[in-house]
């Protein structure tokens, strides 16, 4: 779709449904190039190489954006984002969700990456036990960031994972989140990937869903707006002082949890359906029919219906939003 060798700024746009026989299905940012993305969605890209959504050799900044439903080939890295050894990448208020690769399906890194108020969730691997979230062989810095509900481990690789505090991982403890305000093996309480307001899709968090991300971030250094362009910080729990939430979405105690319009996700490779779901991505009960036709929770292929953001709902309830 886009090959950048200079200075490129993209604002309030969508790059979608592209295909590359090499690396970078959506954007290829070359060595020495500078890329700035804001209020942008990168979605439904397929790469026969690495970096289904974006591959970076230069400098890239993503603000208030979503990287969703991209795919790299079944033996490759970085279904959503791949940052190469010479690359530097900065993400603020970004959602990386529902991407597919063999390793580091959300984000793979061999260079330098810094994340602030980012949500990386529900990314999947083609097969096996590799990390569906992050594969890191470079250096990564995390602050106010959620890494949750990715296939297998959330984080893997021999690179450095540096926490600046107030991050959340769940389930598991693979991202080295052990600094002040960090939450390891915690419950993120993420809603489905959906239109929750603003120009790009997000995963909502809410105190009513028992999310450990609400009012748990560090307001010092927190962006003044969330991914949707809603003000930060806000009080996510009644009676609380305004405190920044962890992740890309900022909740509010006086606003009901969003009844989201469910996004249909489809991954294909060589024309064959790999995953199709009414919502790939509610942390609360996605009822799916797998390839064998049997109902279950969390199948990687088949048809799925998101039921409800209420963690107490049962599969007998069929509330669809």
GIGIKA-V600322 format. One record per residue. N is the residue number from 1. RES is the residue in three letters. PSI is psi in whole degrees, 0 to 359 (999 if undefined). OMEGA is omega in radians with two decimals (* if undefined). D_LAST is the distance of its C-alpha to the last C-alpha in Angstrom with 2 decimals. Layout:
BEGIN
((N	RES	PSI	OMEGA	D_LAST) (N	RES	PSI	OMEGA	D_LAST))
END
This chain:
BEGIN
((1	UNK	301	-3.08	33.26) (2	UNK	131	3.05	35.06) (3	UNK	112	-3.02	38.27) (4	UNK	122	3.09	39.39) (5	UNK	4	-3.11	43.02) (6	UNK	230	3.09	43.34) (7	UNK	119	-3.05	41.30) (8	UNK	130	3.08	37.84) (9	UNK	127	3.13	35.26) (10	UNK	129	-3.03	31.85) (11	UNK	135	3.09	29.62) (12	UNK	59	3.11	26.32) (13	UNK	169	3.14	26.15) (14	UNK	130	3.01	24.35) (15	UNK	115	-2.96	26.36) (16	UNK	157	3.04	24.64) (17	UNK	53	3.07	25.57) (18	UNK	164	-3.10	29.08) (19	UNK	138	3.09	31.41) (20	UNK	137	3.05	34.58) (21	UNK	352	3.08	37.27) (22	UNK	222	-3.14	38.24) (23	UNK	157	3.02	36.58) (24	UNK	78	-3.13	33.87) (25	UNK	329	-3.13	31.45) (26	UNK	306	-3.10	30.18) (27	UNK	135	3.03	32.88) (28	UNK	110	-3.12	36.31) (29	UNK	110	-2.97	37.88) (30	UNK	165	3.09	41.58) (31	UNK	131	3.13	44.13) (32	UNK	351	-3.13	45.19) (33	UNK	159	3.09	42.30) (34	UNK	132	-3.08	40.01) (35	UNK	129	3.09	36.33) (36	UNK	121	-3.13	34.12) (37	UNK	132	3.07	30.41) (38	UNK	144	3.13	28.24) (39	UNK	54	-2.99	24.79) (40	UNK	146	3.05	24.50) (41	UNK	128	2.98	22.27) (42	UNK	114	-3.01	24.13) (43	UNK	156	3.00	22.10) (44	UNK	46	3.06	22.75) (45	UNK	149	3.07	26.46) (46	UNK	133	3.09	28.79) (47	UNK	136	3.01	32.19) (48	UNK	355	3.06	34.97) (49	UNK	220	3.12	36.25) (50	UNK	162	3.08	34.79) (51	UNK	72	-3.13	32.18) (52	UNK	318	3.13	29.48) (53	UNK	311	-3.06	28.06) (54	UNK	136	2.97	31.14) (55	UNK	134	-3.09	34.58) (56	UNK	125	2.96	36.76) (57	UNK	342	-3.11	40.53) (58	UNK	217	3.12	40.98) (59	UNK	130	-3.14	39.31) (60	UNK	136	3.04	35.58) (61	UNK	128	3.08	33.44) (62	UNK	122	3.12	29.65) (63	UNK	138	2.98	28.14) (64	UNK	50	-3.03	24.60) (65	UNK	168	3.11	23.52) (66	UNK	135	3.07	21.25) (67	UNK	101	-2.93	22.75) (68	UNK	143	2.97	20.16) (69	UNK	40	3.03	20.41) (70	UNK	164	-3.07	24.19) (71	UNK	138	2.93	26.72) (72	UNK	160	-3.03	30.39) (73	UNK	161	-3.02	32.59) (74	UNK	352	3.09	32.65) (75	UNK	13	-2.91	35.75) (76	UNK	182	-3.02	34.91) (77	UNK	156	2.89	33.55) (78	UNK	69	3.07	30.86) (79	UNK	320	3.10	27.90) (80	UNK	299	-3.06	26.54) (81	UNK	140	2.95	29.71) (82	UNK	124	3.10	33.34) (83	UNK	117	-3.03	35.97) (84	UNK	177	-2.94	39.47) (85	UNK	329	3.13	42.59) (86	UNK	358	-3.01	43.74) (87	UNK	154	2.96	40.37) (88	UNK	136	-3.07	38.96) (89	UNK	133	3.11	35.28) (90	UNK	127	3.12	33.65) (91	UNK	130	3.06	29.91) (92	UNK	128	-3.13	28.56) (93	UNK	56	-3.10	24.95) (94	UNK	140	3.01	23.80) (95	UNK	127	3.09	20.93) (96	UNK	107	-2.94	22.22) (97	UNK	146	2.94	19.60) (98	UNK	31	3.06	19.20) (99	UNK	163	-3.02	22.77) (100	UNK	131	3.04	25.19) (101	UNK	187	3.06	28.97) (102	UNK	328	-3.13	31.59) (103	UNK	137	3.10	32.39) (104	UNK	57	-3.01	30.63) (105	UNK	326	3.07	27.56) (106	UNK	306	-3.08	26.07) (107	UNK	129	2.99	29.45) (108	UNK	144	-2.99	33.03) (109	UNK	133	2.95	35.96) (110	UNK	358	-3.13	39.73) (111	UNK	236	-3.12	40.44) (112	UNK	129	-3.13	39.25) (113	UNK	138	3.04	35.69) (114	UNK	131	-3.10	34.59) (115	UNK	130	3.06	31.04) (116	UNK	125	-3.13	30.00) (117	UNK	57	3.12	26.51) (118	UNK	147	3.02	25.04) (119	UNK	118	3.08	22.16) (120	UNK	109	-2.96	23.02) (121	UNK	151	2.98	20.55) (122	UNK	34	3.02	19.41) (123	UNK	146	-2.94	22.28) (124	UNK	154	3.04	23.86) (125	UNK	154	3.12	27.40) (126	UNK	306	-3.14	28.68) (127	UNK	164	2.97	30.80) (128	UNK	199	-2.95	32.74) (129	UNK	16	3.13	32.60) (130	UNK	166	-3.12	32.70) (131	UNK	129	3.06	30.56) (132	UNK	348	-3.09	27.16) (133	UNK	280	-3.05	26.97) (134	UNK	134	2.94	30.30) (135	UNK	116	-2.98	33.70) (136	UNK	118	3.03	36.32) (137	UNK	18	3.06	40.00) (138	UNK	229	3.10	40.66) (139	UNK	137	-3.13	39.89) (140	UNK	139	3.11	36.57) (141	UNK	134	-3.07	36.03) (142	UNK	138	2.97	32.88) (143	UNK	134	3.08	31.96) (144	UNK	39	-2.98	28.78) (145	UNK	141	3.08	26.98) (146	UNK	127	2.96	24.38) (147	UNK	106	-2.94	25.17) (148	UNK	147	2.92	22.82) (149	UNK	32	3.01	21.48) (150	UNK	159	3.14	23.43) (151	UNK	139	3.05	25.24) (152	UNK	236	3.09	28.45) (153	UNK	149	3.06	29.90) (154	UNK	325	-3.10	28.20) (155	UNK	145	3.05	31.59) (156	UNK	168	3.09	34.78) (157	UNK	161	-3.08	38.00) (158	UNK	7	3.10	41.41) (159	UNK	182	-3.13	40.69) (160	UNK	133	3.07	40.55) (161	UNK	105	-3.08	37.43) (162	UNK	116	3.09	38.26) (163	UNK	131	2.98	36.10) (164	UNK	16	3.02	36.65) (165	UNK	157	3.03	34.70) (166	UNK	43	3.01	31.34) (167	UNK	163	-3.12	29.50) (168	UNK	130	2.99	27.12) (169	UNK	139	3.06	27.12) (170	UNK	146	-0.26	25.36) (171	UNK	168	3.07	26.02) (172	UNK	177	-3.08	29.69) (173	UNK	75	-3.05	32.39) (174	UNK	358	-3.01	33.39) (175	UNK	5	3.12	33.08) (176	UNK	40	3.08	35.99) (177	UNK	87	-3.07	34.02) (178	UNK	23	3.12	36.80) (179	UNK	180	-3.11	37.65) (180	UNK	129	3.10	37.19) (181	UNK	357	3.13	33.61) (182	UNK	152	3.09	32.38) (183	UNK	107	3.05	30.03) (184	UNK	151	-3.10	30.66) (185	UNK	44	-3.05	28.94) (186	UNK	171	-3.13	26.30) (187	UNK	116	-3.09	22.62) (188	UNK	332	3.13	20.62) (189	UNK	48	-3.09	17.35) (190	UNK	136	2.97	15.32) (191	UNK	181	-3.12	11.60) (192	UNK	157	3.00	10.34) (193	UNK	121	-2.94	12.18) (194	UNK	171	3.00	10.34) (195	UNK	98	3.11	11.44) (196	UNK	24	-3.04	12.03) (197	UNK	155	-3.09	14.87) (198	UNK	175	-3.02	18.17) (199	UNK	350	-3.05	19.34) (200	UNK	151	-3.12	18.25) (201	UNK	150	-3.11	15.23) (202	UNK	166	2.90	15.34) (203	UNK	115	3.11	14.45) (204	UNK	152	2.92	14.00) (205	UNK	153	-3.11	16.27) (206	UNK	144	3.12	16.59) (207	UNK	329	3.13	19.36) (208	UNK	343	3.09	17.12) (209	UNK	11	-3.14	16.22) (210	UNK	33	-3.14	20.01) (211	UNK	129	3.08	20.09) (212	UNK	355	-3.13	23.75) (213	UNK	340	-3.02	23.16) (214	UNK	130	3.13	22.71) (215	UNK	32	-3.07	26.06) (216	UNK	4	3.14	27.79) (217	UNK	181	3.06	28.82) (218	UNK	113	-3.11	32.17) (219	UNK	342	3.07	32.18) (220	UNK	110	-3.08	35.47) (221	UNK	355	3.08	34.68) (222	UNK	136	3.07	30.94) (223	UNK	150	-3.09	29.89) (224	UNK	349	3.05	29.73) (225	UNK	153	3.07	26.31) (226	UNK	187	-3.07	23.29) (227	UNK	328	-3.12	21.80) (228	UNK	355	-3.04	19.83) (229	UNK	20	3.02	23.18) (230	UNK	148	-3.05	22.29) (231	UNK	143	2.95	25.44) (232	UNK	154	-0.26	26.57) (233	UNK	164	3.08	27.51) (234	UNK	157	3.09	25.49) (235	UNK	114	-3.14	25.51) (236	UNK	346	3.13	22.45) (237	UNK	141	-3.12	23.84) (238	UNK	134	3.09	25.41) (239	UNK	355	3.13	29.11) (240	UNK	152	2.94	29.16) (241	UNK	153	3.09	30.97) (242	UNK	120	3.11	29.03) (243	UNK	140	3.12	28.90) (244	UNK	137	3.01	27.37) (245	UNK	158	2.97	24.47) (246	UNK	139	3.10	24.93) (247	UNK	185	-3.01	23.02) (248	UNK	347	-3.05	21.76) (249	UNK	135	3.11	19.24) (250	UNK	120	-3.13	20.70) (251	UNK	165	3.13	18.98) (252	UNK	134	-3.04	20.18) (253	UNK	335	-3.10	20.90) (254	UNK	10	3.12	20.53) (255	UNK	124	-3.14	17.05) (256	UNK	154	3.05	14.04) (257	UNK	139	-3.07	11.95) (258	UNK	137	2.97	9.52) (259	UNK	91	-2.86	5.86) (260	UNK	149	2.92	5.94) (261	UNK	117	-3.04	5.88) (262	UNK	137	3.08	6.71) (263	UNK	131	3.07	10.44) (264	UNK	127	-3.14	12.46) (265	UNK	140	3.07	15.65) (266	UNK	128	3.00	18.96) (267	UNK	135	3.06	22.32) (268	UNK	153	3.06	25.47) (269	UNK	124	-3.06	29.12) (270	UNK	35	3.06	31.97) (271	UNK	357	-3.10	29.60) (272	UNK	132	3.10	28.29) (273	UNK	134	3.07	24.61) (274	UNK	312	3.10	24.33) (275	UNK	136	3.01	20.66) (276	UNK	133	-3.08	17.64) (277	UNK	149	3.04	14.18) (278	UNK	329	2.89	10.57) (279	UNK	121	3.12	10.55) (280	UNK	43	-2.92	14.09) (281	UNK	28	2.92	13.67) (282	UNK	137	3.09	11.94) (283	UNK	344	3.12	14.95) (284	UNK	104	2.90	13.40) (285	UNK	87	2.89	13.41) (286	UNK	115	3.13	12.60) (287	UNK	121	-3.05	13.95) (288	UNK	155	2.95	16.08) (289	UNK	118	-3.08	18.97) (290	UNK	184	-3.11	21.81) (291	UNK	333	3.13	24.62) (292	UNK	1	3.09	26.45) (293	UNK	359	-3.13	23.70) (294	UNK	139	3.13	23.43) (295	UNK	148	3.12	20.20) (296	UNK	180	3.12	20.07) (297	UNK	124	3.02	18.49) (298	UNK	17	3.09	19.21) (299	UNK	147	-3.10	20.86) (300	UNK	353	3.12	21.90) (301	UNK	151	3.10	21.63) (302	UNK	199	-3.10	19.84) (303	UNK	138	-3.10	16.45) (304	UNK	148	3.04	13.52) (305	UNK	126	3.03	10.04) (306	UNK	131	-3.03	8.16) (307	UNK	304	-3.02	7.76) (308	UNK	148	3.03	7.58) (309	UNK	357	-3.14	9.56) (310	UNK	118	-3.10	11.99) (311	UNK	348	-3.14	15.05) (312	UNK	357	-3.11	16.29) (313	UNK	151	3.11	13.67) (314	UNK	167	-3.11	15.47) (315	UNK	349	3.05	15.00) (316	UNK	341	3.09	15.67) (317	UNK	142	-3.11	12.34) (318	UNK	46	3.08	9.68) (319	UNK	118	3.11	6.61) (320	UNK	134	3.12	3.78) (321	UNK	999	*	0.00))
END
